[in-house]
């Protein structure tokens, strides 16, 4: 399903053999994208630099977890970067950034990670099919790094309602994605 560039596969293979030059090459190749996402989430250049370093340390320590059949390396790295930035936010006990990473920005970042334009457009169209309250809850949970309890408090909604919105939104997205992929493969 995903066309993984052969050079990425070779770099990960070298990384698994603990080749530090492979890590340096991956850093050269992907650090701008990782830094761009972390600075967007954190709104602080110094924290973003730390989160970028955290991301590449996670890559060094968990390269074996990358599954090329599920995502391109760049996409997986951006996922690691998102988690690193959110972890950094929590460690710094800072408030969630004033500007959330909206769906359009997420699609643009996915596109920068070399996912085909058609896939990025598909993701955007699938998300747009969700009810607005589910989109809002998913954005707060996944792109602002808020816990379910924090979302419930901010929206003044019961915790169970928020959990249901997120679960329903993810289930709906999964079903829409699977149907779209099946139709593409016909």
PyMOL commands that set and color helices and strands:
alter all, ss='L'
color gray80, all
select helices_A, chain A and resi 6-16+20-42+45-65+73-92+103-112+117-128+132-142+148-155+159-184
alter helices_A, ss='H'
color red, helices_A
deselect
rebuild
show_as cartoon
